[in-house]
Amino acid sequence: MDPYSLKKLHILFLFLGLGFFTSIPAAESIWYSDKDKDISTVLPIPPGYIDSSINDPCAPRTFDNLLSLVEVTEAALCNNPQTKEVYATAKVQAAQVGVARSAFFPSVTNTSTFNGNNTLTNPEPRINPYTSFTNKIVASYLLYDFGSRDAYLESANQLLRSASATQNATVQTVLLAAVNAFYQVQANKALVNASKEAEHLNQESYKAAEAKYLAGTATPADKLQAQTAYANAKLSRLQNEGTLKIAYGTLANVMGISSSTPIHLIESHQEDIPNNVDQDIEALIEQARLQRPDLVASEAQLKASLAKIEGAKADAKPTVSLNLSNSHSGDSNTSYLNTSTAGISVSIPLFGGYKPTYLIRSAEATAELNASQRDQLKLQVSLDVWTAYQNLKTANESIEASRILLSSAEESSRMALGRYQEGVGNIIDTLNAQSALANAKQQKIQSLLNWNIARATLAQSMGALDNVMIQSLPEAYRKP
C-alpha cells in the first residue's frame, strides 16, 4: 500500500471516530452507562456467602478432620456443580452485554485479493505472465435507529441482572441443602445413640424376665414379650445405622464430592432452649419481596422483555448509516486505480412479509407471560415465608414439650423396670414405659432437627441465607 493510501486510510478512521462521538443523539447515549456490567464483575461465588477473611476458601482440601457447619457449607459452594453452572450462565450473559454494546461501534472490513496467471501461446511458444492486486477497506457506522440499539442493550443488561440474581438464588438453595444435610446427619447420629440405649434397656428387661422365668416367678409369655421387644429394639438400631450411612452419602453429594468419601462432623451439644419466635409476619413477607433473589430475577426478566418490545418496534423503522470506503488496485501492466467514497445511507423497511408485526406481538406476549410468572412468584414468596415462619414457631414450642416428655418418660421407665425387678410390677408396664422412653428421645431429636432446619428455611425464604446467618446456627464452628 502506497503512503498516499495509508494517509487516506488514517483520515478515514479519524472521520469515523469523530462521527462516532458526535453524531449519537442524546436519547441513544446510554450505551456507556455505569449500570452496564462486564464479565469481570461475575464471581464464582457472590460476596457475602463465604467468609471474606479466609484467603482461599475454595483451595483443595481433605476431609480427614472434624467438619463444622461453616466448613460444610463452604465446601458445598466451592464444589457443588450447581454453583458452577449458574456461574457459567452469568458469564455467558455478561458476554451478551458486550455483544449488545458492540452495535454502538463502527464496523470496519478489509478485503484483499491477488491474482496471477501465465499464458502459453501456440504455435510459437510464448509466456505472458500477468498479476493483479486489489485492496478495499469499508467502514460503516449506524447513526440513528430509533432506539433499537438502546433497547437491546437494556434487555441484555436486565438479563445479566436476572442471571446474577439467579446465581444468588441457586447459591442459597445449595446452602439450604447443605444445612439440611448437616443437621440430618447430626439427628441420625443422635437417633443411633438413642436406639442403642433403647436396645440396652430392652436387653435388661429381657434378662430380668428370663431370670424370673428360670426362678419360676414369671410365665413364658413374659419372657417371650421381653425377647420380642429386645429384638425389635435391635432391628430399629440397625435401621437407624443404615439411615445414618445414607445421610452421610447425601451430605457428601451436596458438598460436591463422592458419596463414598468418609466424612466426620463435630459432635452436637445443642442443649439451650431457643428464644421464642415472635415477629411481624407481614414485615417478613415484605422484606422477602424486596430481597428474594428469584423474585429479583423475575423482575429483571420482565424488564428485559419490555425492552425487547421497544427493540422490535424500532427494528421496523428506518435507519441512518455513515459509509466510508477506500479501494486501490494495480496490475503488472502498470495500471493503477485508487478510489475513495463517503456517504450517508437511509434504509427504509417497506415490507417484510409481516415479520416485524409478528415479532412485536411475540415480544408483547413474552412480556405478558413474564408478568404473570412474576405475580405468581410474589404469591409463592408470601406462602414460603408464612409456611417457614409457622414451622419455626411449631418447632420452637415443640422443643420444650419434648424435653418435658423425655423427663417424665425416663422417670417412668426407671420406676417400671425397678418394680418389675422387685416383683411388684408386670412386664407389659415395663415394656410400655421403655417404648414411651424411646419415642420421647426420638421426639426430642426430631424437634431440634426441625428447629435448626426451620431457621435456615425461613432465612432462605426471605432471601437472607448467607454466611452471617450460617454462623449464627448451632455447630457453625469447632469449639476450641
N, C-alpha and C positions, 0 to 999 in steps of 0.2 A: 504494500500500500504506500503510495507516494505521500510526502509530507503535506501536500495540499489537502488530500483527502483526510488525513489524520486531524488536521486543523478543523475541517468542516465537521468531522465526527465529534470533536470536543465541543464545538459550538452547539451541535445538536443536543448533546446531553445537558449542557448548561441551560439551553432553552427549555428543555423538558423539566429540569429541576425548578426553574423559575415558575413555569406554568403550574407545576405540581403544588407549590406552596402558596400561590397567589390566586389560583382560579377556583378553589373549593369554596362553595357558598357556606355561610355560617351554619346553615341547617345541617350540613354534611361534615362538620368538622369534629365529630365526636370520636373519630377512629383512634385518636391518640389518648383517649380518656384514661384517667388513673384507675378506673374500675376494671380495665382490661387486665387479664392475668395471663401469665405465660407458664410454660412447663416447669420453670424453676420454682414456682410457688406451690407446686403439688408435692407433698411429702408422703413417704410410705406410711407413716402413722401421724395423723394430725396432732398438733400441740395439745397438751392437757391430758392425754391418755396414758403417757408414760412419764415417770419421774424425770424431770429435766436435769436433776443434779447428777444422774448417772451418765458417765461419759459415753458408753456404748452399750445401751441396754439390749441390743439385738446381736451382740457378739456371740459366736458359737459357744455353747456351754454344755456341760454334762449335767445329769440329773441324779448324781450319786448322793447328794446331801439332802437334808430335810427341806422341803419347799414350803414357803409361806404362800398366802393368797396373792400377795403382790407379785411374787416371783412366778406363780402360775399364770396370772393374767398377762404379765409381760411376755412370757413365752408364747402364749396364745396369740397375742397381737403380732409378734415377730414372725411366727412360723405358720400360722393358720393360712391356708390358701385363699380363704375368703377375703382377708385384708389385702393380699397381694393382687387379687382380681380387681377389686374396686380401685386400688392404686393405679393399675394399668389403665382402667377405664377413664379415670380422671386425667391421666397423661394424654390419652387419645383426644379427649375433648379440649384439653389445653392447646394441643396442636391445631385443632379445628378453629380455635380463635385466631391463630396466626394465619390459617388459610383464609378466613373471612377478612382479616385485615389486609391481606395481600391485594385485594381489589382496589385499594386506595393508592397503590403504587403504579408507575408506568410499566408497561411490558416492552421489552427490547429483544429483538430476534436478529441474529446474524446468519446469513446463508452464503456459503462459498461453494463454487463449482469449478472444476478443472477438467478440460477435455483435451485429448491428444490423439492423433492418428497419423498413420503412414500410408501413402498410396503408391502402389506399384503399377506402372503403365506398360502396356504391350502394343506393338511388337518390340519397341525399344525399351529396355529395362531402365526405368527412371523412378526415383523415390521422391515424393513430395511431402515432407513432414509438415504437420500443422498442429499448433497448440492454441488454446484459448483459456482465459481465466475470468471469472465474474465473482464479485463480492458485493452483497447487498445487505444493508442494515436497516431495519424498520423498527420504529418506536411509535407507540400509541399510548394515549392516556385518556381515561374516561373523565370528562369534565363534569358532567351532570347526568343524573339518572333518576331524579325524582325520589331519592331516598332509599333506593334498593340496597345499596351497599351498607348504609347505616342500619337498615332493618335486619339484614342477615348477620351483621356483626353483633348487634344487640341480641339476636337469637342465639348466636354462638356463646356470647358471654353468659347468658341466662342458663344455657345448657351446661356450661362449665360450673356455674354456681350449683346447679342441680346435681352434677356429678360429685362435687365436693361435699354437698350435704348428704348424698347417698353414701359416700365414703364414711362420714361420721356415723350415720345410722348403722352401717354394717359393722363398724368398729364396736359400737355399743352392743349390738347383737352378739358379737363374739365375746365381749366382756361378760355379758349376762350368762352366756352358755358356760364360760369358764367358772364363774362364781357358782352357778348351779351344780356343775360337775364337782367342784372342790368340796362344797358342803354336802353333796350327796355321798361322796367318799367318806367324809367325816361321820355322817349319820350312819352309814352302813358299818363303819368300824365300831361305832357305839352299839349298834344292834348285834354285831357278832359278840362283843363282850357281854352284853345283856343276855344273849341266848346261852352263852357259856355258863353264866351264873344261874340261869333258869335250869339248865341241864344238871348242874351240880345239886341244886335244891331237890329236883325230882329224883336224882340218884340217892340222896339222903333219905327221902321218903320211901323209895323202893327198898333200901337196905333196912329201914325200920320196919316196914311191912313184912319183909322176908324173915327178919329176926323174930317178930311176933308170931308169924306163921309157924316157924320151927319150934317156938316155945309153946305152941298150942293155944295162943290167946287171940289169934286173928284167923279169919276164914281165907280159903284160897282166892275168893273174889277180891279181897283186899289186896293180896299180893299181885294178882293179875292187873287190877286197875292201876296200882302204883307202877308196875312194869310197863304198862301201856303209856302212861304219862311220861315216863322216863324215855322211852323210845321216841315218842312224839317230840320231846324237847331236843333230843339228839338230832332228829331229822330237821327241825327248824334251824338248829345251829349250822348244819351242813348247807342248807338252802341259803342262809344268810351269808355264809362264806363264799358261795358261788356268786351271789348278787354283788358282793364286795369286789370280787375279781372283775366282774363286768363293769362296775362303776370305775375302777381304775383304768380299764381299757377306754371307756368313754372320755375320761379326763385326759388321757394321753392323746386321743383323737382330736379333742378340742385344742390341745396345745400344739397341734400340728406335727406330732411325732408318732412313731409306730405304736399301735395299741399294746404290743408285747413289751414295750420298754418299761423296765421296773421304775416305779415312782414311789417316793416316800414323802409323806406330808407331816408337818409338825402336829403334835398332839393337841387336841381340842380341850380347853379348860374353861369353857363358857358356863359360868355359874350365875353371873349377875342378871337380875331381872331387868329387862329393857324398860326404858321410860314409856309412860303411857302415850299413845298416839292421839293427838287432838289438834288437828289443823283444819283450816278453812278449805274444804274440798273445791269450792268454786275458784278460789285463788290458785290452787294447784292446777286445775284444768286450764285456767287462763295462762298460767306460766308455761304449761306444756304446749299450748297452741303457739306460743311465741318462740320456743326453742327446740321443739321436736324436729330433728334433722330431716326425717322423711316428709314432714309437712313443709319444711323449707324447700326441699327438693321438688315437691309437688307444685308449690307456688312458682318456683322458677320455671318449671316445665310449662305452666300456663302462660307466663310472660313470654317465654320463647315462642310458643305457638301464636300469641298475639302479634309478636314482631314478624313472624313469617307471613301473617296475613298482609301486613303492610308491604313486605317484600314482594309478595305475589302480585299485589296491586301495582306496585311500581314497575315490575317487570313488563307489564302490559302497556307502559308509557314510553315515549321517545327517549333516546339517549343522545348525548352530545359528546364527541370524542375529538381529541387532537391527534393528528397523524403526521409523522415525520419520517423521511427515508433518505438514504444516500446509497447510490449504486455506482460502481465503476467496473469497467470490463476492458479487456485487451486481448490481442491475439498475436501470433508470430508474424503477421503481415504488418505489424506496427500500427494497426488501427487502435484507437483508444477513445473510450467514452466515459464521462463522469456526469452523473445526474443526481440532483437533489430535489426533493419535493417537500412541501409543507401544506397542511390544510386542516380544515375542521369539517367533520362529517356529522350529519344528523341522521339517526336511524329511527324510522317511524314504523312500528309494527302495525300492519293493516289487517291481516287476517291470519290466524294460526290454527284454523280448524277447531275453534272454540277451546283450545287447550288452556289459554290464560284464564278463561271463565271457570273451568273445572278445577284448575289449581287453586284459585281463590276460594271456591266452595270447599275444596278439600281442606285447606288451611283453616277455614272457619269451623268446619265440623271437628277438626282436631282440637281446636281451642275449646269448643263446647264439651268435647269428651274430657279434656284435661280439667276443665272447671268442675265437671261432675265428679271426677276422681278426687279432686281437691276437697270438695264438700263432703264426700263420703269419708275421706281420711280425717277430716275435722271431727265428725261424729265418732269415728273409731278412737281417736285420741282421747276424747272425753270418757268413752267407755273403758279404755285401757286404764286411765288414771283412777276412775271410780272403782273398778274391779281390784286393782292393785292396792288401793287405799283400804278397802274393806277387808281384803285378805291380810293386810298388815295389822289392822285392828283386831281381827279374829285371832291371828297368831299371837299377838301381844297378850290378849286376855287368856289364851289357852295355856300359856307358859305357867302362870301362877296356878291355874286349875290343875294342870298335870302334876305340879310339884305337891300340891295337897293330896292328890290322888295317890301318888307314889309313896308319900309318907305314911298314909293310912294303910296302903296295901302291904308295905314292908312290916308294919306292926302286926297286921292281921295274919300274915304268913308265919311270922315267928311264933305267935300265940298258937296257931292251929297246929304247927308241927310239934311244939312243946306239949300241947295237950294230948296229941296222938301218941307221942313217945311215953307219956306218963300213964297212958291207958284210959284217959277220961274223954278223949275225942275220937272221931271216926275218920277213916281215910278219905271219904268224899269231901268233908270240910277242908281237910289239909290240901288235897289236890286243887280244889276250887280256889283256895286262898293263894296257892302258888301260881295258878293260871292268871288270877287277877293281878298278881305282882308283876308277872312277865308282861301283861298287857299295859300296866301302868308305866313300866320302864319304856316300852315302845312308844306310848303316847307322849312321854316327856321328850324323847329323842326326836319324834316327828314334829312336835311343837317348836323346838329350837330350830330344826331344819326349815320349817315353814316360815319362821320369823326372819331368818337370815336371807332366804330367797325372796321373801316378800319385800324386804327393804331394797334389795337390788332391783327387783322388778318395778317397784314404784319409781325409783330413780330413772330407770330406763324408759318407763312410760312417759316421764316428763322430759326426756332428753338430757338428763343430768348425770348419767352414769359415766363418771370419769375417774381419773387417778385419785383425786381428793376423796371422792365418795368411797372408792375401794379401800383406801387407807383407814376409813372410819369403821370398817366391818371387823368382826372378830377374826383372829388368826391372820390379820393382814401382814404382820411381821413376826419373825422369830424372836422370842424373848431371850435376852442375854442370860 
